[in-house]
């Protein structure tokens, strides 16, 4: 909680407004004393704590605070998000309530986004390959063509060039 309060106060210093803090307690409370400070909000999956001087509102979602809301179909988006985070699943598809319309919508959105990301990646790779092929073609043309006359030379590198490379000096200085 100390860290949350610190972050809230930092946000206030920067933006001159108290933030609304939303926390997901994946494993519940670590302390009974802290648990006593949170109160239930009627017909809501949230618990709240007094946050008068550090946040506009501090809301907590726990596994037991959303349990009675999981069977409602369609799930409220905040309940679906809490359920997913608390379940600790790596995939929406492996969730027990994956057939709920809200979860299905999120799963479809995730799949569409994944396809879009893949398509974009493939497009970028193709562009990169095409650019590389163009550069290779240009380099090949440069190496096999006399730039002044456009003729293909059998031996572009003369004895003078080779001696330059070997001597590591300027042309004409053997």
Phi and psi in degrees as GROMACS dihedral restraints (atoms count N, CA, C in turn):
[ dihedral_restraints ]
;  ai    aj    ak    al  type     phi  dphi    fc
    3     4     5     6     1   -59.9    20    10
    4     5     6     7     1   -40.4    20    10
    6     7     8     9     1   -65.8    20    10
    7     8     9    10     1   -41.2    20    10
    9    10    11    12     1   -61.0    20    10
   10    11    12    13     1   -44.6    20    10
   12    13    14    15     1   -63.1    20    10
   13    14    15    16     1   -42.2    20    10
   15    16    17    18     1   -60.9    20    10
   16    17    18    19     1   -45.0    20    10
   18    19    20    21     1   -62.7    20    10
   19    20    21    22     1   -40.8    20    10
   21    22    23    24     1   -63.0    20    10
   22    23    24    25     1   -43.4    20    10
   24    25    26    27     1   -67.6    20    10
   25    26    27    28     1   -35.2    20    10
   27    28    29    30     1   -63.8    20    10
   28    29    30    31     1   -41.1    20    10
   30    31    32    33     1   -63.9    20    10
   31    32    33    34     1   -40.5    20    10
   33    34    35    36     1   -63.1    20    10
   34    35    36    37     1   -44.6    20    10
   36    37    38    39     1   -59.7    20    10
   37    38    39    40     1   -38.2    20    10
   39    40    41    42     1   -79.8    20    10
   40    41    42    43     1   -43.0    20    10
   42    43    44    45     1  -108.5    20    10
   43    44    45    46     1    -3.4    20    10
   45    46    47    48     1    56.8    20    10
   46    47    48    49     1    36.2    20    10
   48    49    50    51     1  -150.0    20    10
   49    50    51    52     1   138.7    20    10
   51    52    53    54     1   -75.2    20    10
   52    53    54    55     1   134.7    20    10
   54    55    56    57     1   -80.9    20    10
   55    56    57    58     1   162.4    20    10
   57    58    59    60     1   -95.8    20    10
   58    59    60    61     1   119.6    20    10
   60    61    62    63     1   -96.9    20    10
   61    62    63    64     1   126.6    20    10
   63    64    65    66     1  -120.3    20    10
   64    65    66    67     1   121.5    20    10
   66    67    68    69     1  -121.2    20    10
   67    68    69    70     1   143.8    20    10
   69    70    71    72     1  -113.8    20    10
   70    71    72    73     1   115.1    20    10
   72    73    74    75     1   -91.3    20    10
   73    74    75    76     1    97.9    20    10
   75    76    77    78     1   -63.2    20    10
   76    77    78    79     1   -41.9    20    10
   78    79    80    81     1  -111.0    20    10
   79    80    81    82     1    11.5    20    10
   81    82    83    84     1    88.4    20    10
   82    83    84    85     1  -157.6    20    10
   84    85    86    87     1   -90.4    20    10
   85    86    87    88     1   146.7    20    10
   87    88    89    90     1   -89.0    20    10
   88    89    90    91     1   -19.2    20    10
   90    91    92    93     1  -136.9    20    10
   91    92    93    94     1   137.2    20    10
   93    94    95    96     1   -66.5    20    10
   94    95    96    97     1   -33.4    20    10
   96    97    98    99     1   -62.2    20    10
   97    98    99   100     1   -41.9    20    10
   99   100   101   102     1   -68.5    20    10
  100   101   102   103     1   -41.0    20    10
  102   103   104   105     1   -58.3    20    10
  103   104   105   106     1   -37.0    20    10
  105   106   107   108     1   -65.9    20    10
  106   107   108   109     1   -24.1    20    10
  108   109   110   111     1   -76.0    20    10
  109   110   111   112     1   -21.0    20    10
  111   112   113   114     1   -90.0    20    10
  112   113   114   115     1   141.0    20    10
  114   115   116   117     1  -120.7    20    10
  115   116   117   118     1   151.8    20    10
  117   118   119   120     1   -75.2    20    10
  118   119   120   121     1   144.5    20    10
  120   121   122   123     1  -106.3    20    10
  121   122   123   124     1   126.6    20    10
  123   124   125   126     1   -53.8    20    10
  124   125   126   127     1   135.3    20    10
  126   127   128   129     1    47.4    20    10
  127   128   129   130     1    43.3    20    10
  129   130   131   132     1  -141.8    20    10
  130   131   132   133     1   148.1    20    10
  132   133   134   135     1   -80.6    20    10
  133   134   135   136     1    10.4    20    10
  135   136   137   138     1  -104.8    20    10
  136   137   138   139     1   154.1    20    10
  138   139   140   141     1  -115.0    20    10
  139   140   141   142     1   148.6    20    10
  141   142   143   144     1  -125.7    20    10
  142   143   144   145     1   155.6    20    10
  144   145   146   147     1  -131.0    20    10
  145   146   147   148     1   150.3    20    10
  147   148   149   150     1   -60.7    20    10
  148   149   150   151     1   128.0    20    10
  150   151   152   153     1  -138.6    20    10
  151   152   153   154     1    37.6    20    10
  153   154   155   156     1   -52.6    20    10
  154   155   156   157     1   -42.7    20    10
  156   157   158   159     1  -109.3    20    10
  157   158   159   160     1     7.9    20    10
  159   160   161   162     1  -137.9    20    10
  160   161   162   163     1   -11.1    20    10
  162   163   164   165     1  -155.9    20    10
  163   164   165   166     1   151.9    20    10
  165   166   167   168     1   -66.3    20    10
  166   167   168   169     1   -39.6    20    10
  168   169   170   171     1  -156.8    20    10
  169   170   171   172     1   145.6    20    10
  171   172   173   174     1  -127.1    20    10
  172   173   174   175     1   113.8    20    10
  174   175   176   177     1  -117.2    20    10
  175   176   177   178     1   139.3    20    10
  177   178   179   180     1  -126.2    20    10
  178   179   180   181     1   137.8    20    10
  180   181   182   183     1  -117.8    20    10
  181   182   183   184     1   126.0    20    10
  183   184   185   186     1  -118.4    20    10
  184   185   186   187     1   162.1    20    10
  186   187   188   189     1   -55.3    20    10
  187   188   189   190     1   -45.5    20    10
  189   190   191   192     1   -75.7    20    10
  190   191   192   193     1   -16.9    20    10
  192   193   194   195     1   -80.0    20    10
  193   194   195   196     1   -20.1    20    10
  195   196   197   198     1  -105.0    20    10
  196   197   198   199     1    -7.0    20    10
  198   199   200   201     1   -51.5    20    10
  199   200   201   202     1   -49.0    20    10
  201   202   203   204     1   -72.4    20    10
  202   203   204   205     1   -12.3    20    10
  204   205   206   207     1   -93.7    20    10
  205   206   207   208     1   -11.9    20    10
  207   208   209   210     1   -68.8    20    10
  208   209   210   211     1   -32.1    20    10
  210   211   212   213     1   -79.9    20    10
  211   212   213   214     1   -12.3    20    10
  213   214   215   216     1   -75.7    20    10
  214   215   216   217     1   131.8    20    10
  216   217   218   219     1  -123.7    20    10
  217   218   219   220     1   130.4    20    10
  219   220   221   222     1   -76.6    20    10
  220   221   222   223     1   151.5    20    10
  222   223   224   225     1   -67.6    20    10
  223   224   225   226     1   148.7    20    10
  225   226   227   228     1   -67.8    20    10
  226   227   228   229     1   143.9    20    10
  228   229   230   231     1   -55.0    20    10
  229   230   231   232     1   -38.7    20    10
  231   232   233   234     1   -68.5    20    10
  232   233   234   235     1   -33.6    20    10
  234   235   236   237     1   -68.7    20    10
  235   236   237   238     1   -42.6    20    10
  237   238   239   240     1   -61.9    20    10
  238   239   240   241     1   -42.7    20    10
  240   241   242   243     1   -63.5    20    10
  241   242   243   244     1   -46.8    20    10
  243   244   245   246     1   -60.0    20    10
  244   245   246   247     1   -43.9    20    10
  246   247   248   249     1   -59.3    20    10
  247   248   249   250     1   -46.8    20    10
  249   250   251   252     1   -62.9    20    10
  250   251   252   253     1   -47.4    20    10
  252   253   254   255     1   -66.0    20    10
  253   254   255   256     1   -41.9    20    10
  255   256   257   258     1   -71.8    20    10
  256   257   258   259     1   -34.2    20    10
  258   259   260   261     1   -64.8    20    10
  259   260   261   262     1   -26.9    20    10
  261   262   263   264     1    70.1    20    10
  262   263   264   265     1    22.2    20    10
  264   265   266   267     1   -79.8    20    10
  265   266   267   268     1   145.3    20    10
  267   268   269   270     1   -82.9    20    10
  268   269   270   271     1   -12.2    20    10
  270   271   272   273     1  -141.7    20    10
  271   272   273   274     1   140.9    20    10
  273   274   275   276     1   -65.1    20    10
  274   275   276   277     1   -28.4    20    10
  276   277   278   279     1   -68.4    20    10
  277   278   279   280     1   -20.3    20    10
  279   280   281   282     1   -93.9    20    10
  280   281   282   283     1     2.9    20    10
  282   283   284   285     1   -76.7    20    10
  283   284   285   286     1   149.0    20    10
  285   286   287   288     1   -61.2    20    10
  286   287   288   289     1   -39.8    20    10
  288   289   290   291     1   -98.0    20    10
  289   290   291   292     1    33.2    20    10
  291   292   293   294     1   -64.6    20    10
  292   293   294   295     1   -18.2    20    10
  294   295   296   297     1   -86.0    20    10
  295   296   297   298     1    -5.6    20    10
  297   298   299   300     1   -63.0    20    10
  298   299   300   301     1   137.9    20    10
  300   301   302   303     1   -55.1    20    10
  301   302   303   304     1   -37.9    20    10
  303   304   305   306     1   -67.2    20    10
  304   305   306   307     1   -44.3    20    10
  306   307   308   309     1   -65.2    20    10
  307   308   309   310     1   -43.3    20    10
  309   310   311   312     1   -60.1    20    10
  310   311   312   313     1   -41.4    20    10
  312   313   314   315     1   -62.7    20    10
  313   314   315   316     1   -42.3    20    10
  315   316   317   318     1   -66.7    20    10
  316   317   318   319     1   -39.2    20    10
  318   319   320   321     1   -63.7    20    10
  319   320   321   322     1   -45.0    20    10
  321   322   323   324     1   -62.3    20    10
  322   323   324   325     1   -41.3    20    10
  324   325   326   327     1   -62.7    20    10
  325   326   327   328     1   -43.2    20    10
  327   328   329   330     1   -63.5    20    10
  328   329   330   331     1   -41.4    20    10
  330   331   332   333     1   -65.7    20    10
  331   332   333   334     1   -44.7    20    10
  333   334   335   336     1   -61.3    20    10
  334   335   336   337     1   -42.2    20    10
  336   337   338   339     1   -64.8    20    10
  337   338   339   340     1   -39.6    20    10
  339   340   341   342     1   -63.8    20    10
  340   341   342   343     1   -43.1    20    10
  342   343   344   345     1   -62.8    20    10
  343   344   345   346     1   -43.0    20    10
  345   346   347   348     1   -61.8    20    10
  346   347   348   349     1   -41.0    20    10
  348   349   350   351     1   -64.4    20    10
  349   350   351   352     1   -43.7    20    10
  351   352   353   354     1   -63.2    20    10
  352   353   354   355     1   -45.3    20    10
  354   355   356   357     1   -61.2    20    10
  355   356   357   358     1   -41.0    20    10
  357   358   359   360     1   -64.2    20    10
  358   359   360   361     1   -42.2    20    10
  360   361   362   363     1   -62.6    20    10
  361   362   363   364     1   -44.5    20    10
  363   364   365   366     1   -62.6    20    10
  364   365   366   367     1   -42.7    20    10
  366   367   368   369     1   -60.8    20    10
  367   368   369   370     1   -44.8    20    10
  369   370   371   372     1   -64.8    20    10
  370   371   372   373     1   -39.6    20    10
  372   373   374   375     1   -64.6    20    10
  373   374   375   376     1   -43.1    20    10
  375   376   377   378     1   -61.4    20    10
  376   377   378   379     1   -42.6    20    10
  378   379   380   381     1   -60.9    20    10
  379   380   381   382     1   -43.6    20    10
  381   382   383   384     1   -63.7    20    10
  382   383   384   385     1   -43.4    20    10
  384   385   386   387     1   -63.6    20    10
  385   386   387   388     1   -44.6    20    10
  387   388   389   390     1   -62.4    20    10
  388   389   390   391     1   -42.6    20    10
  390   391   392   393     1   -62.0    20    10
  391   392   393   394     1   -42.0    20    10
  393   394   395   396     1   -63.5    20    10
  394   395   396   397     1   -42.6    20    10
  396   397   398   399     1   -63.0    20    10
  397   398   399   400     1   -38.9    20    10
  399   400   401   402     1   -63.3    20    10
  400   401   402   403     1   -44.1    20    10
  402   403   404   405     1   -63.3    20    10
  403   404   405   406     1   -41.2    20    10
  405   406   407   408     1   -63.1    20    10
  406   407   408   409     1   -42.8    20    10
  408   409   410   411     1   -62.6    20    10
  409   410   411   412     1   -43.9    20    10
  411   412   413   414     1   -63.4    20    10
  412   413   414   415     1   -42.6    20    10
  414   415   416   417     1   -65.2    20    10
  415   416   417   418     1   -40.8    20    10
  417   418   419   420     1   -61.7    20    10
  418   419   420   421     1   -44.2    20    10
  420   421   422   423     1   -63.3    20    10
  421   422   423   424     1   -41.7    20    10
  423   424   425   426     1   -63.6    20    10
  424   425   426   427     1   -41.6    20    10
  426   427   428   429     1   -75.6    20    10
  427   428   429   430     1   -24.7    20    10
  429   430   431   432     1  -106.0    20    10
  430   431   432   433     1    -2.8    20    10
  432   433   434   435     1  -123.1    20    10
  433   434   435   436     1   139.0    20    10
  435   436   437   438     1   -74.0    20    10
  436   437   438   439     1   120.5    20    10
  438   439   440   441     1   -65.4    20    10
  439   440   441   442     1   -26.6    20    10
  441   442   443   444     1   -80.0    20    10
  442   443   444   445     1   -39.9    20    10
  444   445   446   447     1  -113.1    20    10
  445   446   447   448     1    -8.9    20    10
  447   448   449   450     1    75.3    20    10
  448   449   450   451     1    17.1    20    10
  450   451   452   453     1   -95.1    20    10
  451   452   453   454     1   149.2    20    10
  453   454   455   456     1   -80.7    20    10
  454   455   456   457     1   131.1    20    10
  456   457   458   459     1  -103.3    20    10
  457   458   459   460     1   138.2    20    10
  459   460   461   462     1   -71.5    20    10
  460   461   462   463     1   -38.2    20    10
  462   463   464   465     1  -134.4    20    10
  463   464   465   466     1    90.2    20    10
  465   466   467   468     1   -65.3    20    10
  466   467   468   469     1   -36.8    20    10
  468   469   470   471     1   -93.7    20    10
  469   470   471   472     1   110.5    20    10
  471   472   473   474     1   -85.3    20    10
  472   473   474   475     1   174.4    20    10
  474   475   476   477     1   -59.4    20    10
  475   476   477   478     1   -36.4    20    10
  477   478   479   480     1   -61.5    20    10
  478   479   480   481     1   -43.1    20    10
  480   481   482   483     1   -65.3    20    10
  481   482   483   484     1   -43.7    20    10
  483   484   485   486     1   -62.6    20    10
  484   485   486   487     1   -43.5    20    10
  486   487   488   489     1   -63.5    20    10
  487   488   489   490     1   -35.9    20    10
  489   490   491   492     1   -62.4    20    10
  490   491   492   493     1   -46.2    20    10
  492   493   494   495     1   -63.5    20    10
  493   494   495   496     1   -44.7    20    10
  495   496   497   498     1   -65.9    20    10
  496   497   498   499     1   -44.6    20    10
  498   499   500   501     1   -79.5    20    10
  499   500   501   502     1   -13.9    20    10
  501   502   503   504     1    57.2    20    10
  502   503   504   505     1    37.1    20    10
  504   505   506   507     1  -129.7    20    10
  505   506   507   508     1  -166.3    20    10
  507   508   509   510     1   -82.3    20    10
  508   509   510   511     1   160.3    20    10
  510   511   512   513     1   -62.9    20    10
  511   512   513   514     1   137.7    20    10
  513   514   515   516     1    91.0    20    10
  514   515   516   517     1    -8.6    20    10
  516   517   518   519     1  -107.2    20    10
  517   518   519   520     1    89.6    20    10
